[in-house]
């Protein structure tokens, strides 16, 4: 039988991994484009990155989307997001 503490540890490790993915996305976007994005403005769901930022910044990110996704794939391997919205 699985104990509650084991389930909580599993969810805690998932949350830590999600936070590290967000930090990696933030770092790669800064490297490629040079803009800082807050962690609260980045959401990752179903391997898609959702950005809550100004449209002018989103346009710049979409123009360099392939480069960003390629760097994310190198950093995160199989767990990398596949699209940016």
N, CA, C and O atoms as a Tinker XYZ file with bonds, in Angstrom:
   340  protein
     1  N      0.840000   -1.177000    0.000000    73     2
     2  CA     0.000000    0.000000    0.000000    64     1     3
     3  C      0.891000    1.249000    0.000000    63     2     4     5
     4  O      1.906000    1.298000    0.695000    81     3
     5  N      0.503000    2.242000   -0.778000    73     3     6
     6  CA     1.277000    3.471000   -0.891000    64     5     7
     7  C      0.865000    4.432000    0.236000    63     6     8     9
     8  O     -0.319000    4.674000    0.469000    81     7
     9  N      1.850000    4.954000    0.904000    73     7    10
    10  CA     1.568000    5.894000    1.983000    64     9    11
    11  C      1.457000    7.308000    1.428000    63    10    12    13
    12  O      1.971000    7.614000    0.352000    81    11
    13  N      0.786000    8.146000    2.171000    73    11    14
    14  CA     0.575000    9.536000    1.740000    64    13    15
    15  C      1.898000   10.262000    1.587000    63    14    16    17
    16  O      2.061000   11.051000    0.656000    81    15
    17  N      2.838000   10.017000    2.471000    73    15    18
    18  CA     4.123000   10.715000    2.384000    64    17    19
    19  C      4.849000   10.383000    1.087000    63    18    20    21
    20  O      5.547000   11.232000    0.532000    81    19
    21  N      4.689000    9.138000    0.594000    73    19    22
    22  CA     5.317000    8.756000   -0.669000    64    21    23
    23  C      4.694000    9.505000   -1.842000    63    22    24    25
    24  O      5.393000    9.936000   -2.759000    81    23
    25  N      3.382000    9.653000   -1.803000    73    23    26
    26  CA     2.703000   10.417000   -2.853000    64    25    27
    27  C      3.115000   11.886000   -2.824000    63    26    28    29
    28  O      3.344000   12.497000   -3.867000    81    27
    29  N      3.208000   12.440000   -1.626000    73    27    30
    30  CA     3.609000   13.843000   -1.501000    64    29    31
    31  C      5.037000   14.055000   -1.983000    63    30    32    33
    32  O      5.329000   15.080000   -2.599000    81    31
    33  N      5.914000   13.129000   -1.722000    73    31    34
    34  CA     7.290000   13.228000   -2.215000    64    33    35
    35  C      7.328000   13.172000   -3.741000    63    34    36    37
    36  O      8.109000   13.880000   -4.376000    81    35
    37  N      6.486000   12.333000   -4.318000    73    35    38
    38  CA     6.430000   12.230000   -5.770000    64    37    39
    39  C      5.957000   13.549000   -6.377000    63    38    40    41
    40  O      6.546000   14.021000   -7.349000    81    39
    41  N      4.912000   14.146000   -5.826000    73    39    42
    42  CA     4.404000   15.411000   -6.342000    64    41    43
    43  C      5.392000   16.542000   -6.109000    63    42    44    45
    44  O      5.497000   17.452000   -6.932000    81    43
    45  N      6.103000   16.496000   -5.017000    73    43    46
    46  CA     7.114000   17.512000   -4.733000    64    45    47
    47  C      8.222000   17.468000   -5.785000    63    46    48    49
    48  O      8.678000   18.511000   -6.254000    81    47
    49  N      8.651000   16.267000   -6.152000    73    47    50
    50  CA     9.700000   16.151000   -7.168000    64    49    51
    51  C      9.191000   16.624000   -8.526000    63    50    52    53
    52  O      9.957000   17.195000   -9.302000    81    51
    53  N      7.911000   16.396000   -8.825000    73    51    54
    54  CA     7.332000   16.905000  -10.072000    64    53    55
    55  C      7.303000   18.421000  -10.094000    63    54    56    57
    56  O      7.594000   19.033000  -11.122000    81    55
    57  N      6.956000   19.032000   -8.973000    73    55    58
    58  CA     6.925000   20.499000   -8.890000    64    57    59
    59  C      8.321000   21.085000   -9.047000    63    58    60    61
    60  O      8.503000   22.103000   -9.714000    81    59
    61  N      9.292000   20.446000   -8.438000    73    59    62
    62  CA    10.672000   20.924000   -8.565000    64    61    63
    63  C     11.126000   20.823000  -10.017000    63    62    64    65
    64  O     11.796000   21.727000  -10.518000    81    63
    65  N     10.772000   19.739000  -10.699000    73    63    66
    66  CA    11.147000   19.580000  -12.098000    64    65    67
    67  C     10.473000   20.644000  -12.958000    63    66    68    69
    68  O     11.107000   21.201000  -13.854000    81    67
    69  N      9.188000   20.938000  -12.699000    73    67    70
    70  CA     8.485000   21.975000  -13.465000    64    69    71
    71  C      9.140000   23.335000  -13.249000    63    70    72    73
    72  O      9.282000   24.107000  -14.196000    81    71
    73  N      9.536000   23.633000  -12.026000    73    71    74
    74  CA    10.206000   24.905000  -11.752000    64    73    75
    75  C     11.550000   24.986000  -12.465000    63    74    76    77
    76  O     11.935000   26.054000  -12.942000    81    75
    77  N     12.258000   23.879000  -12.541000    73    75    78
    78  CA    13.541000   23.901000  -13.250000    64    77    79
    79  C     13.330000   24.067000  -14.754000    63    78    80    81
    80  O     14.138000   24.713000  -15.421000    81    79
    81  N     12.246000   23.490000  -15.300000    73    79    82
    82  CA    11.929000   23.688000  -16.709000    64    81    83
    83  C     11.627000   25.162000  -16.988000    63    82    84    85
    84  O     12.075000   25.709000  -17.996000    81    83
    85  N     10.880000   25.793000  -16.109000    73    83    86
    86  CA    10.552000   27.219000  -16.274000    64    85    87
    87  C     11.819000   28.052000  -16.216000    63    86    88    89
    88  O     11.986000   28.978000  -17.010000    81    87
    89  N     12.708000   27.742000  -15.295000    73    87    90
    90  CA    13.983000   28.474000  -15.202000    64    89    91
    91  C     14.812000   28.297000  -16.478000    63    90    92    93
    92  O     15.441000   29.244000  -16.950000    81    91
    93  N     14.809000   27.090000  -17.026000    73    91    94
    94  CA    15.554000   26.832000  -18.260000    64    93    95
    95  C     14.959000   27.612000  -19.422000    63    94    96    97
    96  O     15.695000   28.190000  -20.222000    81    95
    97  N     13.632000   27.635000  -19.526000    73    95    98
    98  CA    12.965000   28.404000  -20.584000    64    97    99
    99  C     13.318000   29.881000  -20.453000    63    98   100   101
   100  O     13.641000   30.545000  -21.438000    81    99
   101  N     13.251000   30.379000  -19.240000    73    99   102
   102  CA    13.575000   31.786000  -18.970000    64   101   103
   103  C     15.013000   32.098000  -19.389000    63   102   104   105
   104  O     15.271000   33.130000  -20.008000    81   103
   105  N     15.939000   31.212000  -19.054000    73   103   106
   106  CA    17.356000   31.412000  -19.369000    64   105   107
   107  C     17.603000   31.376000  -20.883000    63   106   108   109
   108  O     18.345000   32.204000  -21.412000    81   107
   109  N     16.988000   30.424000  -21.569000    73   107   110
   110  CA    17.189000   30.297000  -23.015000    64   109   111
   111  C     16.609000   31.505000  -23.747000    63   110   112   113
   112  O     17.237000   32.019000  -24.673000    81   111
   113  N     15.439000   31.960000  -23.355000    73   111   114
   114  CA    14.850000   33.148000  -23.993000    64   113   115
   115  C     15.747000   34.355000  -23.774000    63   114   116   117
   116  O     15.920000   35.168000  -24.682000    81   115
   117  N     16.318000   34.485000  -22.590000    73   115   118
   118  CA    17.223000   35.600000  -22.331000    64   117   119
   119  C     18.479000   35.503000  -23.194000    63   118   120   121
   120  O     18.957000   36.512000  -23.713000    81   119
   121  N     19.018000   34.283000  -23.349000    73   119   122
   122  CA    20.217000   34.098000  -24.174000    64   121   123
   123  C     19.963000   34.449000  -25.637000    63   122   124   125
   124  O     20.796000   35.087000  -26.281000    81   123
   125  N     18.817000   34.034000  -26.156000    73   123   126
   126  CA    18.530000   34.210000  -27.578000    64   125   127
   127  C     18.059000   35.631000  -27.890000    63   126   128   129
   128  O     18.504000   36.231000  -28.869000    81   127
   129  N     17.169000   36.167000  -27.069000    73   127   130
   130  CA    16.542000   37.446000  -27.391000    64   129   131
   131  C     17.011000   38.588000  -26.494000    63   130   132   133
   132  O     17.045000   39.741000  -26.924000    81   131
   133  N     17.366000   38.279000  -25.270000    73   131   134
   134  CA    17.859000   39.307000  -24.360000    64   133   135
   135  C     16.789000   39.992000  -23.538000    63   134   136   137
   136  O     17.006000   41.097000  -23.042000    81   135
   137  N     15.622000   39.351000  -23.380000    73   135   138
   138  CA    14.584000   39.941000  -22.537000    64   137   139
   139  C     14.383000   39.066000  -21.300000    63   138   140   141
   140  O     14.478000   37.840000  -21.356000    81   139
   141  N     14.104000   39.731000  -20.194000    73   139   142
   142  CA    13.840000   39.040000  -18.934000    64   141   143
   143  C     12.346000   38.787000  -18.816000    63   142   144   145
   144  O     11.540000   39.688000  -19.049000    81   143
   145  N     11.978000   37.573000  -18.459000    73   143   146
   146  CA    10.580000   37.209000  -18.235000    64   145   147
   147  C     10.463000   36.688000  -16.816000    63   146   148   149
   148  O     11.314000   35.925000  -16.357000    81   147
   149  N      9.419000   37.095000  -16.125000    73   147   150
   150  CA     9.186000   36.611000  -14.759000    64   149   151
   151  C      8.710000   35.160000  -14.800000    63   150   152   153
   152  O      8.077000   34.725000  -15.762000    81   151
   153  N      9.025000   34.432000  -13.749000    73   151   154
   154  CA     8.585000   33.032000  -13.656000    64   153   155
   155  C      7.066000   32.916000  -13.686000    63   154   156   157
   156  O      6.532000   31.940000  -14.211000    81   155
   157  N      6.366000   33.898000  -13.129000    73   155   158
   158  CA     4.901000   33.859000  -13.093000    64   157   159
   159  C      4.297000   33.993000  -14.482000    63   158   160   161
   160  O      3.153000   33.593000  -14.698000    81   159
   161  N      5.047000   34.548000  -15.425000    73   159   162
   162  CA     4.541000   34.771000  -16.783000    64   161   163
   163  C      4.800000   33.597000  -17.713000    63   162   164   165
   164  O      4.458000   33.661000  -18.893000    81   163
   165  N      5.395000   32.530000  -17.204000    73   163   166
   166  CA     5.686000   31.342000  -18.006000    64   165   167
   167  C      4.909000   30.157000  -17.428000    63   166   168   169
   168  O      5.038000   29.831000  -16.247000    81   167
   169  N      4.118000   29.531000  -18.261000    73   167   170
   170  CA     3.391000   28.315000  -17.878000    64   169   171
   171  C      3.716000   27.237000  -18.901000    63   170   172   173
   172  O      3.816000   27.520000  -20.095000    81   171
   173  N      3.881000   26.013000  -18.441000    73   171   174
   174  CA     4.135000   24.888000  -19.337000    64   173   175
   175  C      3.049000   23.847000  -19.087000    63   174   176   177
   176  O      2.887000   23.342000  -17.976000    81   175
   177  N      2.312000   23.543000  -20.149000    73   175   178
   178  CA     1.228000   22.575000  -20.041000    64   177   179
   179  C      1.214000   21.738000  -21.309000    63   178   180   181
   180  O      1.194000   22.283000  -22.412000    81   179
   181  N      1.224000   20.429000  -21.164000    73   179   182
   182  CA     1.213000   19.493000  -22.304000    64   181   183
   183  C      2.332000   19.796000  -23.298000    63   182   184   185
   184  O      2.112000   19.793000  -24.509000    81   183
   185  N      3.519000   20.055000  -22.783000    73   183   186
   186  CA     4.708000   20.352000  -23.590000    64   185   187
   187  C      4.547000   21.579000  -24.482000    63   186   188   189
   188  O      5.157000   21.663000  -25.548000    81   187
   189  N      3.728000   22.524000  -24.045000    73   187   190
   190  CA     3.568000   23.800000  -24.744000    64   189   191
   191  C      3.868000   24.908000  -23.747000    63   190   192   193
   192  O      3.397000   24.886000  -22.610000    81   191
   193  N      4.666000   25.883000  -24.195000    73   191   194
   194  CA     5.011000   27.028000  -23.349000    64   193   195
   195  C      3.993000   28.134000  -23.603000    63   194   196   197
   196  O      3.790000   28.550000  -24.744000    81   195
   197  N      3.360000   28.606000  -22.543000    73   195   198
   198  CA     2.425000   29.720000  -22.627000    64   197   199
   199  C      3.083000   30.929000  -21.968000    63   198   200   201
   200  O      3.514000   30.864000  -20.817000    81   199
   201  N      3.153000   32.026000  -22.711000    73   199   202
   202  CA     3.789000   33.233000  -22.208000    64   201   203
   203  C      2.747000   34.333000  -22.018000    63   202   204   205
   204  O      1.936000   34.597000  -22.906000    81   203
   205  N      2.781000   34.954000  -20.876000    73   203   206
   206  CA     1.890000   36.064000  -20.566000    64   205   207
   207  C      2.735000   37.345000  -20.563000    63   206   208   209
   208  O      3.034000   37.905000  -19.508000    81   207
   209  N      3.109000   37.791000  -21.758000    73   207   210
   210  CA     3.975000   38.959000  -21.897000    64   209   211
   211  C      3.407000   39.888000  -22.968000    63   210   212   213
   212  O      2.425000   39.557000  -23.634000    81   211
   213  N      4.036000   41.055000  -23.126000    73   211   214
   214  CA     3.594000   42.033000  -24.116000    64   213   215
   215  C      3.726000   41.466000  -25.523000    63   214   216   217
   216  O      4.651000   40.706000  -25.806000    81   215
   217  N      2.792000   41.838000  -26.410000    73   215   218
   218  CA     2.820000   41.309000  -27.780000    64   217   219
   219  C      4.111000   41.605000  -28.537000    63   218   220   221
   220  O      4.535000   40.791000  -29.357000    81   219
   221  N      4.734000   42.726000  -28.289000    73   219   222
   222  CA     5.972000   43.057000  -28.990000    64   221   223
   223  C      7.076000   42.046000  -28.649000    63   222   224   225
   224  O      7.877000   41.683000  -29.511000    81   223
   225  N      7.113000   41.600000  -27.401000    73   223   226
   226  CA     8.098000   40.589000  -27.002000    64   225   227
   227  C      7.733000   39.220000  -27.573000    63   226   228   229
   228  O      8.608000   38.461000  -27.989000    81   227
   229  N      6.425000   38.907000  -27.591000    73   227   230
   230  CA     5.986000   37.634000  -28.157000    64   229   231
   231  C      6.357000   37.543000  -29.628000    63   230   232   233
   232  O      6.783000   36.486000  -30.095000    81   231
   233  N      6.202000   38.636000  -30.364000    73   231   234
   234  CA     6.560000   38.629000  -31.785000    64   233   235
   235  C      8.035000   38.313000  -31.970000    63   234   236   237
   236  O      8.399000   37.533000  -32.851000    81   235
   237  N      8.880000   38.909000  -31.152000    73   235   238
   238  CA    10.322000   38.652000  -31.242000    64   237   239
   239  C     10.620000   37.190000  -30.931000    63   238   240   241
   240  O     11.471000   36.576000  -31.575000    81   239
   241  N      9.926000   36.638000  -29.952000    73   239   242
   242  CA    10.114000   35.230000  -29.596000    64   241   243
   243  C      9.639000   34.321000  -30.728000    63   242   244   245
   244  O     10.302000   33.331000  -31.042000    81   243
   245  N      8.501000   34.643000  -31.343000    73   243   246
   246  CA     8.004000   33.824000  -32.441000    64   245   247
   247  C      8.935000   33.868000  -33.650000    63   246   248   249
   248  O      9.051000   32.879000  -34.374000    81   247
   249  N      9.596000   34.996000  -33.878000    73   247   250
   250  CA    10.535000   35.090000  -34.988000    64   249   251
   251  C     11.740000   34.173000  -34.785000    63   250   252   253
   252  O     12.313000   33.672000  -35.753000    81   251
   253  N     12.120000   33.957000  -33.541000    73   251   254
   254  CA    13.291000   33.121000  -33.233000    64   253   255
   255  C     12.883000   31.823000  -32.541000    63   254   256   257
   256  O     13.685000   31.196000  -31.847000    81   255
   257  N     11.634000   31.433000  -32.738000    73   255   258
   258  CA    11.053000   30.261000  -32.075000    64   257   259
   259  C     11.852000   28.984000  -32.332000    63   258   260   261
   260  O     12.102000   28.223000  -31.398000    81   259
   261  N     12.254000   28.734000  -33.569000    73   259   262
   262  CA    12.993000   27.508000  -33.883000    64   261   263
   263  C     14.308000   27.438000  -33.122000    63   262   264   265
   264  O     14.688000   26.381000  -32.619000    81   263
   265  N     14.995000   28.558000  -33.041000    73   263   266
   266  CA    16.270000   28.598000  -32.311000    64   265   267
   267  C     16.056000   28.348000  -30.824000    63   266   268   269
   268  O     16.835000   27.634000  -30.192000    81   267
   269  N     15.006000   28.932000  -30.267000    73   267   270
   270  CA    14.694000   28.752000  -28.841000    64   269   271
   271  C     14.356000   27.292000  -28.560000    63   270   272   273
   272  O     14.873000   26.706000  -27.610000    81   271
   273  N     13.490000   26.704000  -29.384000    73   271   274
   274  CA    13.094000   25.305000  -29.170000    64   273   275
   275  C     14.271000   24.355000  -29.344000    63   274   276   277
   276  O     14.350000   23.343000  -28.648000    81   275
   277  N     15.177000   24.658000  -30.252000    73   275   278
   278  CA    16.365000   23.831000  -30.444000    64   277   279
   279  C     17.268000   23.862000  -29.207000    63   278   280   281
   280  O     17.770000   22.825000  -28.771000    81   279
   281  N     17.469000   25.051000  -28.649000    73   279   282
   282  CA    18.288000   25.160000  -27.435000    64   281   283
   283  C     17.612000   24.472000  -26.251000    63   282   284   285
   284  O     18.282000   23.850000  -25.426000    81   283
   285  N     16.287000   24.582000  -26.169000    73   283   286
   286  CA    15.565000   23.906000  -25.090000    64   285   287
   287  C     15.695000   22.389000  -25.227000    63   286   288   289
   288  O     15.833000   21.681000  -24.229000    81   287
   289  N     15.651000   21.901000  -26.451000    73   287   290
   290  CA    15.799000   20.461000  -26.671000    64   289   291
   291  C     17.175000   19.972000  -26.243000    63   290   292   293
   292  O     17.305000   18.878000  -25.694000    81   291
   293  N     18.198000   20.776000  -26.493000    73   291   294
   294  CA    19.548000   20.410000  -26.057000    64   293   295
   295  C     19.663000   20.426000  -24.539000    63   294   296   297
   296  O     20.361000   19.595000  -23.957000    81   295
   297  N     18.978000   21.369000  -23.896000    73   295   298
   298  CA    19.069000   21.497000  -22.439000    64   297   299
   299  C     18.223000   20.468000  -21.698000    63   298   300   301
   300  O     18.671000   19.887000  -20.710000    81   299
   301  N     17.007000   20.244000  -22.172000    73   299   302
   302  CA    16.063000   19.397000  -21.440000    64   301   303
   303  C     15.891000   17.997000  -22.025000    63   302   304   305
   304  O     15.198000   17.168000  -21.437000    81   303
   305  N     16.500000   17.726000  -23.153000    73   303   306
   306  CA    16.412000   16.423000  -23.827000    64   305   307
   307  C     14.970000   16.057000  -24.177000    63   306   308   309
   308  O     14.268000   16.852000  -24.803000    81   307
   309  N     14.524000   14.876000  -23.786000    73   307   310
   310  CA    13.204000   14.396000  -24.173000    64   309   311
   311  C     12.058000   15.178000  -23.535000    63   310   312   313
   312  O     10.946000   15.182000  -24.063000    81   311
   313  N     12.309000   15.823000  -22.432000    73   311   314
   314  CA    11.247000   16.507000  -21.700000    64   313   315
   315  C     11.057000   17.953000  -22.162000    63   314   316   317
   316  O     10.379000   18.724000  -21.482000    81   315
   317  N     11.633000   18.334000  -23.290000    73   315   318
   318  CA    11.563000   19.724000  -23.722000    64   317   319
   319  C     10.199000   20.042000  -24.338000    63   318   320   321
   320  O      9.587000   19.182000  -24.971000    81   319
   321  N      9.727000   21.269000  -24.155000    73   319   322
   322  CA     8.478000   21.706000  -24.770000    64   321   323
   323  C      8.599000   21.699000  -26.291000    63   322   324   325
   324  O      9.683000   21.898000  -26.838000    81   323
   325  N      7.485000   21.470000  -26.959000    73   323   326
   326  CA     7.478000   21.338000  -28.414000    64   325   327
   327  C      6.926000   22.577000  -29.128000    63   326   328   329
   328  O      7.047000   22.679000  -30.349000    81   327
   329  N      6.329000   23.511000  -28.401000    73   327   330
   330  CA     5.739000   24.683000  -29.036000    64   329   331
   331  C      5.700000   25.855000  -28.047000    63   330   332   333
   332  O      5.785000   25.675000  -26.832000    81   331
   333  N      5.570000   27.050000  -28.608000    73   331   334
   334  CA     5.441000   28.266000  -27.798000    64   333   335
   335  C      4.186000   28.978000  -28.241000    63   334   336   337
   336  O      3.974000   29.188000  -29.436000    81   335
   337  N      3.346000   29.354000  -27.281000    73   335   338
   338  CA     2.108000   30.077000  -27.580000    64   337   339
   339  C      2.088000   31.365000  -26.806000    63   338   340
   340  O      1.131000   32.132000  -26.910000    81   339
